Structure formats: C-alpha cells, structure tokens
C-alpha cells in the first residue's frame, strides 16, 4: 500500500520536462495509477499534467485516475484538450460521476469534431437524466448542426414528454441529419401529438426521414395515417415502400387491402415480402389468390411469408397450393407451408401426411 508521502516522488516521475521524468511509458502509467489510488488531494495536479503526456495510454490513465479522485473540474476542463481520446474519456467519466453540474459543459461539447466525443457526451447526458432535458432542448436551437443532431438523439433516450414539441419543430430542421435524429427520437415517444408532423414528413421529407415517419405512423395506430401510407406505397425509394406496407399491416385497416395486393407486384422483393406480411395481418379474403401467386415468387423470403399469410387467412382455397409448396426448394418455405396447412379448415390427405416435415 502506497503512503501519502509517495505523492511527490510519483509526481516527479510523470512531470514532462522535469529532471526526474521517466521515459518509460509503463513506469509512468504505473505512477499515474498509483496517484489515482492515493487518498491525497495533492495527487490531482500531477494527474492534470499527465493529461498532456506524450503517450495516449498515459493520458487515458490520467483521466481514469482523476475519476477515482472525483476531480470534477479537472475533468470538465479535459473536455477541451487537444486529444480527442482524452475528451471522450472525460465525457464518459463525468457521466459516471453523476454530478448534475456536468450537464452544461457536456452540452457545450456536443459540437465536437470527433463523433466519438459527441457519442460519449450523449451517453453521459442520458445518464445524468432529468437535469439534461432543458439544456438539450435549448441545444436544438444552436447554430452547429452536429450539436442539434446529438441533442435530438439524447432527448429521444431521456423519454421526457417535454421534449416532444421541440422535437416536432426539429423535424423540419434544414439539415436532414438533424431532422432524421428528431424523427427517430419522436418515434420513441409514440405521442399522438406527432401524428400530423409525421404525416407531413412522410409526404415531403428526405428518404430516411420518410422511412422513420412510416414506422412511427404504424406504431401510433391512428387510422388517419392510412391514406398517407397508401400513397407511400408508390414512393420512389423501396425502403419507404417497404416500411409503409409494414405500417399498414400494423394499422389493420381494410382500405389498405387492394393497395397492398398491388404491392405484391413491386419490383423489389423486400417490398413484396412486406406486403405479403401486411395482408396476413389484415386477414382479408381478397388477398387469397394474389398470395397464392406469391408462392411462385423467385425470392424465398417472399414465398415463405406468403405461405405464412395464407395460414393467417385460413381460406381452404389455399390448401392445394400450400400442399405443392411443401415441395419447395427452400426448407423455410416448406415449414411455413406445413404450418399454414394446420390452420386450414380442411386439408387433403397428402397435406396431412406432409405436415410432419421437420
């Protein structure tokens, strides 16, 4: 166990430019670790100096040692040093110290040029909880787009309803990355106040924002979103069309049946798969024949989901096609067909026999 009297000798070892500076990196790391373990406030100043050591491992060890001392203000100052690794480690340490006074310094570095520092700051602010909410809301209005984006991300994770209206405003941010972060955050709240803003974003937004808007509208479960989502089935981007189909399946409104049937002919397999899933959710018999045709789709995933959907519909017209699907080249399709056949009101003897596929 090191005694308090060791502080001065250890400090000399890590004093860059001093006569006793040890050029061996490992020795300096041991000295820093030892200073972190000492219950002596005199260790703090040498550790602050070690934040500027020529080797990164020593600098990061100094941050860890300062955290052991709960040296709040030196860690706050470390958020502005040249080394981004030290800035990141300092942000992480401040989050773990759980001092609400760290909120403002952390929000000020949400504009850091290094994405890892911004991420660490977001994580720290989330750990600090409620006290972070208002400063983050204010950060949504700063000039720096990186800071606005990081603030939106953090607010989505804090889950404070006071953030909903500011995030709705940020949904229309001139920078699509900020708008996207705001959309992702708003989606987490599942708040009815976001219904109309998401409908607006679905029809007039950047592709990623439109995709998140469609996901959010599916979760909100409001039939007001059916027609906008139907229109999104004809969007230029296939991901938007896919998510719109999935959202319509979640809403369960019969107005979506025929548009989803049309989407079974989409040129992208993931859209056809989503449409088949949605039709299975809707359970409307108008989808039986189109889904039967999907059992011959060139993509395994589409055929598998079509078989599942036919099982959900439970229409006996699907019995023979599903029995044929038991011979599909894909085992996943075979299993889906076998399971679907179990749900039908009547099955051929051939179907009964084949249902035992492993």
C-alpha positions as CSV (number, residue, x, y, z in Angstrom):
1,X,0.0,0.0,0.0
2,X,1.4,3.4,-1.0
3,X,1.6,6.1,1.7
4,X,0.7,9.7,1.2
5,X,4.3,10.6,1.2
6,X,4.7,8.8,-2.2
7,X,2.9,11.6,-4.0
8,X,5.9,13.8,-4.6
9,X,8.1,11.0,-5.9
10,X,5.3,9.8,-8.2
11,X,4.6,13.3,-9.4
12,X,8.3,13.8,-10.4
13,X,8.1,10.6,-12.4
14,X,5.4,11.9,-14.7
15,X,6.4,15.6,-14.8
16,X,7.2,16.1,-18.5
17,X,10.4,18.1,-18.9
18,X,11.3,17.6,-15.3
19,X,14.7,16.2,-14.2
20,X,13.1,13.0,-12.8
21,X,10.7,12.4,-15.7
22,X,10.7,8.6,-16.6
23,X,10.9,8.0,-20.3
24,X,9.4,4.5,-19.9
25,X,5.7,4.6,-20.7
26,X,4.8,1.7,-18.5
27,X,6.5,3.2,-15.5
28,X,4.6,6.5,-16.0
29,X,1.4,4.5,-16.3
30,X,2.1,2.8,-13.0
31,X,2.8,6.1,-11.4
32,X,-0.5,7.6,-12.7
33,X,-2.4,4.5,-11.5
34,X,-0.7,4.8,-8.1
35,X,-1.6,8.5,-7.8
36,X,-5.2,7.6,-8.6
37,X,-5.2,5.1,-5.7
38,X,-3.9,7.6,-3.1
39,X,-6.3,9.3,-0.8
40,X,-4.4,12.6,-1.2
41,X,-5.6,15.6,-3.0
42,X,-2.0,16.6,-3.8
43,X,-2.2,13.8,-6.5
44,X,-4.6,15.8,-8.6
45,X,-2.3,18.5,-10.0
46,X,0.3,15.9,-11.3
47,X,-2.6,14.0,-12.8
48,X,-3.8,17.1,-14.6
49,X,-0.3,17.4,-16.1
50,X,-0.4,13.8,-17.2
51,X,-3.4,14.6,-19.4
52,X,-0.8,16.1,-21.7
53,X,1.7,13.2,-21.6
54,X,3.3,12.2,-24.9
55,X,1.7,8.8,-24.9
56,X,-2.1,8.3,-25.2
57,X,-2.2,5.3,-22.8
58,X,-0.8,7.5,-20.0
59,X,-3.2,10.3,-20.8
60,X,-6.2,8.0,-20.6
61,X,-4.9,6.5,-17.4
62,X,-4.8,10.0,-16.0
63,X,-8.5,10.5,-16.8
64,X,-9.3,7.3,-15.0
65,X,-7.2,8.4,-12.0
66,X,-8.9,11.8,-11.9
67,X,-12.3,10.0,-11.9
68,X,-11.2,8.0,-8.9
69,X,-10.5,11.3,-7.1
70,X,-13.9,12.6,-8.3
71,X,-12.0,15.6,-9.6
72,X,-14.9,17.2,-11.3
73,X,-13.5,20.5,-12.5
74,X,-10.3,19.0,-14.0
75,X,-12.4,16.5,-15.9
76,X,-14.6,19.4,-17.2
77,X,-11.5,21.2,-18.4
78,X,-10.3,18.0,-20.0
79,X,-13.3,18.2,-22.4
80,X,-11.4,20.9,-24.3
81,X,-7.9,19.4,-24.5
82,X,-6.4,18.7,-27.9
83,X,-6.5,14.9,-27.7
84,X,-10.0,13.6,-28.7
85,X,-9.4,10.4,-26.8
86,X,-9.0,12.3,-23.6
87,X,-12.1,14.4,-24.4
88,X,-14.1,11.2,-24.9
89,X,-12.8,9.6,-21.7
90,X,-13.5,12.8,-19.8
91,X,-17.1,12.9,-21.0
92,X,-17.6,9.2,-20.0
93,X,-16.1,9.9,-16.6
94,X,-18.4,12.9,-16.0
95,X,-21.4,10.8,-16.8
96,X,-20.3,8.2,-14.3
97,X,-19.7,10.8,-11.6
98,X,-23.4,11.7,-11.8
99,X,-22.9,15.4,-10.9
100,X,-25.7,17.5,-12.5
101,X,-23.2,20.4,-12.8
102,X,-21.7,18.4,-15.7
103,X,-24.8,18.9,-17.9
104,X,-23.9,22.3,-19.3
105,X,-20.2,21.5,-20.1
106,X,-21.3,18.3,-21.7
107,X,-23.9,20.0,-23.9
108,X,-21.3,22.5,-25.0
109,X,-19.2,19.7,-26.5
110,X,-22.0,18.2,-28.5
111,X,-20.5,20.2,-31.4
112,X,-17.1,18.3,-31.0
113,X,-15.5,17.5,-34.4
114,X,-15.0,13.9,-33.2
115,X,-18.1,11.7,-33.4
116,X,-16.8,9.5,-30.6
117,X,-16.7,12.5,-28.3
118,X,-20.2,13.5,-29.2
119,X,-21.4,10.0,-28.6
120,X,-19.8,9.8,-25.2
121,X,-21.3,13.2,-24.3
122,X,-24.8,12.0,-25.3
123,X,-24.3,8.8,-23.2
124,X,-23.2,10.9,-20.2
125,X,-26.1,13.3,-20.6
126,X,-28.6,10.4,-20.7
127,X,-27.0,9.0,-17.5
128,X,-27.5,12.4,-15.9
129,X,-31.2,12.1,-16.6
130,X,-33.8,14.8,-16.0
131,X,-31.3,17.6,-15.4
132,X,-30.2,17.2,-19.0
133,X,-33.6,17.8,-20.6
134,X,-33.9,21.6,-20.7
135,X,-30.3,22.2,-21.8
136,X,-30.7,19.7,-24.5
137,X,-33.9,21.3,-25.7
138,X,-32.0,24.6,-25.9
139,X,-29.3,22.9,-27.9
140,X,-31.8,22.1,-30.6
141,X,-31.7,25.8,-31.4
142,X,-27.9,26.3,-31.7
143,X,-26.2,27.0,-35.0
144,X,-24.0,23.9,-35.0
145,X,-25.8,21.1,-36.8
146,X,-23.8,18.4,-35.1
147,X,-24.9,19.7,-31.7
148,X,-28.5,19.8,-32.8
149,X,-28.4,16.3,-34.0
150,X,-26.7,15.0,-30.9
151,X,-29.2,16.8,-28.7
152,X,-32.1,15.2,-30.6
153,X,-30.6,11.8,-30.1
154,X,-30.2,12.3,-26.4
155,X,-33.7,13.6,-25.9
156,X,-35.1,10.5,-27.6
157,X,-33.4,8.4,-25.0
158,X,-34.4,10.5,-22.0
159,X,-38.1,9.9,-22.7
160,X,-39.2,13.2,-21.2
161,X,-42.5,14.3,-22.8
162,X,-41.4,17.9,-22.5
163,X,-39.2,17.2,-25.5
164,X,-42.0,16.2,-27.8
165,X,-42.9,19.7,-29.1
166,X,-39.3,20.9,-29.5
167,X,-38.5,17.7,-31.4
168,X,-41.6,18.3,-33.7
169,X,-40.0,21.6,-34.5
170,X,-36.6,19.9,-35.2
171,X,-38.4,17.5,-37.5
172,X,-38.3,20.4,-40.1
173,X,-34.7,21.2,-39.5
174,X,-32.9,22.4,-42.6
175,X,-30.2,19.7,-42.1
176,X,-31.7,16.3,-42.9
177,X,-29.4,14.6,-40.4
178,X,-30.9,16.7,-37.6
179,X,-34.4,16.0,-39.0
180,X,-33.7,12.3,-39.0
181,X,-32.4,12.3,-35.4
182,X,-35.5,14.2,-34.4
183,X,-37.8,11.7,-36.2
184,X,-36.0,8.8,-34.5
185,X,-36.4,10.4,-31.1
186,X,-40.1,11.3,-31.7
187,X,-40.8,7.8,-32.7
188,X,-39.7,6.6,-29.3
189,X,-42.4,8.7,-27.5
190,X,-45.3,7.3,-29.6
191,X,-47.1,10.6,-28.7
192,X,-50.3,11.4,-30.6
193,X,-49.1,15.0,-31.0
194,X,-46.6,13.7,-33.5
195,X,-49.2,12.2,-35.8
196,X,-49.7,15.2,-38.2
197,X,-46.0,16.1,-38.2
198,X,-45.1,12.5,-39.2
199,X,-47.8,12.5,-41.9
200,X,-46.2,15.7,-43.2
201,X,-42.7,14.2,-43.1
202,X,-43.9,11.1,-44.8
203,X,-45.0,13.1,-47.9
204,X,-42.3,15.7,-48.0
205,X,-39.0,14.6,-46.4
206,X,-35.6,13.1,-47.0
207,X,-35.7,9.3,-47.6
208,X,-34.5,8.2,-44.2
209,X,-36.9,10.7,-42.5
210,X,-39.8,9.3,-44.6
211,X,-38.9,5.8,-43.6
212,X,-38.9,6.6,-39.9
213,X,-42.1,8.6,-40.3
214,X,-43.8,5.5,-41.8
215,X,-42.5,3.3,-38.9
216,X,-43.8,5.9,-36.4
217,X,-47.3,6.1,-38.0
218,X,-47.6,2.3,-37.8
219,X,-46.8,2.4,-34.1
220,X,-49.2,5.3,-33.5
221,X,-52.1,3.2,-34.7
222,X,-54.3,6.1,-35.9
223,X,-56.4,5.4,-39.0
224,X,-55.8,9.0,-40.1
225,X,-52.4,7.6,-41.4
226,X,-53.9,5.0,-43.7
227,X,-54.2,7.2,-46.9
228,X,-50.8,8.8,-46.5
229,X,-49.2,5.4,-46.0
230,X,-51.1,4.0,-49.1
231,X,-49.6,6.9,-51.1
232,X,-46.2,6.0,-49.7
233,X,-46.5,2.5,-51.3
234,X,-45.8,4.3,-54.6
235,X,-42.7,6.2,-53.3
236,X,-39.6,6.2,-55.3
237,X,-37.5,4.6,-52.6
238,X,-38.1,0.9,-51.9
239,X,-37.3,1.2,-48.2
240,X,-40.1,3.8,-47.8
241,X,-42.5,1.5,-49.7
242,X,-41.5,-1.5,-47.6
243,X,-42.0,0.3,-44.3
244,X,-45.3,1.8,-45.5
245,X,-46.5,-1.7,-46.2
246,X,-45.5,-2.9,-42.8
247,X,-47.2,0.1,-41.1
248,X,-50.4,-0.6,-43.0
249,X,-50.3,-4.1,-41.7
250,X,-50.0,-2.8,-38.2
251,X,-52.9,-0.4,-38.6
252,X,-55.2,-3.3,-39.8
253,X,-57.5,-1.0,-41.9
254,X,-59.3,-2.8,-44.8
255,X,-58.8,0.3,-47.0
256,X,-55.2,-0.9,-47.4
257,X,-56.0,-4.4,-48.8
258,X,-56.1,-3.6,-52.6
259,X,-53.1,-1.2,-52.5
260,X,-51.2,-3.9,-50.6
261,X,-52.3,-6.5,-53.2
262,X,-50.8,-4.2,-55.9
263,X,-47.6,-4.0,-53.9
264,X,-47.2,-7.8,-54.2
265,X,-46.1,-7.0,-57.8
266,X,-43.4,-4.5,-56.7
267,X,-40.1,-5.0,-58.4
268,X,-38.2,-5.2,-55.1
269,X,-38.5,-8.5,-53.2
270,X,-38.4,-6.8,-49.7
271,X,-41.4,-4.7,-50.6
272,X,-43.4,-7.8,-51.8
273,X,-42.4,-9.6,-48.6
274,X,-43.7,-6.7,-46.5
275,X,-46.9,-6.5,-48.5
276,X,-47.5,-10.2,-48.0
277,X,-46.9,-9.9,-44.3
278,X,-49.3,-7.0,-44.1
279,X,-52.0,-8.8,-45.9
280,X,-51.6,-11.7,-43.5
281,X,-52.1,-9.2,-40.7
282,X,-55.3,-7.8,-42.3
283,X,-56.9,-11.2,-42.8
284,X,-59.0,-10.2,-45.8
285,X,-60.1,-12.9,-48.2
286,X,-59.4,-10.6,-51.2
287,X,-55.8,-11.3,-50.7
288,X,-56.0,-15.1,-51.0
289,X,-55.5,-15.5,-54.8
290,X,-52.7,-12.9,-55.0
291,X,-50.9,-14.5,-52.1
292,X,-51.2,-17.9,-53.8
293,X,-49.5,-16.4,-56.8
294,X,-46.7,-15.3,-54.5
295,X,-45.9,-18.9,-53.7
296,X,-44.1,-18.9,-57.0
297,X,-42.1,-15.7,-56.4
298,X,-38.4,-16.1,-57.2
299,X,-37.4,-15.0,-53.7
300,X,-37.5,-17.5,-50.8
301,X,-38.4,-14.8,-48.3
302,X,-41.5,-13.8,-50.3
303,X,-42.7,-17.3,-50.7
304,X,-42.2,-18.1,-47.0
305,X,-44.2,-15.0,-45.9
306,X,-46.9,-15.7,-48.5
307,X,-47.3,-19.2,-47.1
308,X,-47.5,-17.8,-43.5
309,X,-50.0,-15.2,-44.6
310,X,-52.3,-17.8,-46.3
311,X,-52.2,-19.6,-43.0
312,X,-53.4,-16.5,-41.2
313,X,-56.2,-16.1,-43.7
314,X,-57.3,-19.7,-43.2
315,X,-59.1,-20.0,-46.6
316,X,-59.5,-23.5,-47.9
317,X,-58.6,-22.3,-51.4
318,X,-55.0,-22.2,-50.3
319,X,-54.9,-25.9,-49.4
320,X,-53.7,-27.3,-52.7
321,X,-51.2,-24.5,-53.4
322,X,-49.8,-24.9,-49.9
323,X,-49.5,-28.6,-50.4
324,X,-47.5,-28.0,-53.5
325,X,-45.3,-25.6,-51.6
326,X,-44.3,-28.5,-49.3
327,X,-42.0,-29.5,-52.3
328,X,-40.4,-26.0,-52.5
329,X,-36.6,-25.9,-52.8
330,X,-36.4,-23.9,-49.6
331,X,-36.9,-25.7,-46.3
332,X,-38.1,-22.4,-44.7
333,X,-40.9,-22.3,-47.3
334,X,-41.7,-25.9,-46.7
335,X,-42.0,-25.4,-43.0
336,X,-44.2,-22.3,-43.4
337,X,-46.5,-24.1,-45.8
338,X,-46.8,-27.1,-43.4
339,X,-47.6,-24.8,-40.5
340,X,-50.2,-22.9,-42.6
341,X,-51.9,-26.1,-43.7
342,X,-52.5,-26.9,-40.0
343,X,-54.7,-23.7,-39.8
344,X,-56.9,-24.5,-42.7
345,X,-60.4,-25.9,-42.1
346,X,-59.9,-28.8,-44.5
347,X,-56.7,-30.5,-45.8
348,X,-56.0,-33.1,-48.4
349,X,-54.6,-36.4,-47.1
350,X,-51.4,-35.5,-48.9
351,X,-51.2,-32.3,-46.9
352,X,-51.9,-34.1,-43.7
353,X,-49.1,-36.5,-44.4
354,X,-46.6,-33.8,-45.3
355,X,-47.2,-31.6,-42.3
356,X,-44.7,-33.7,-40.4
357,X,-41.8,-32.1,-42.2
358,X,-39.0,-31.3,-39.7
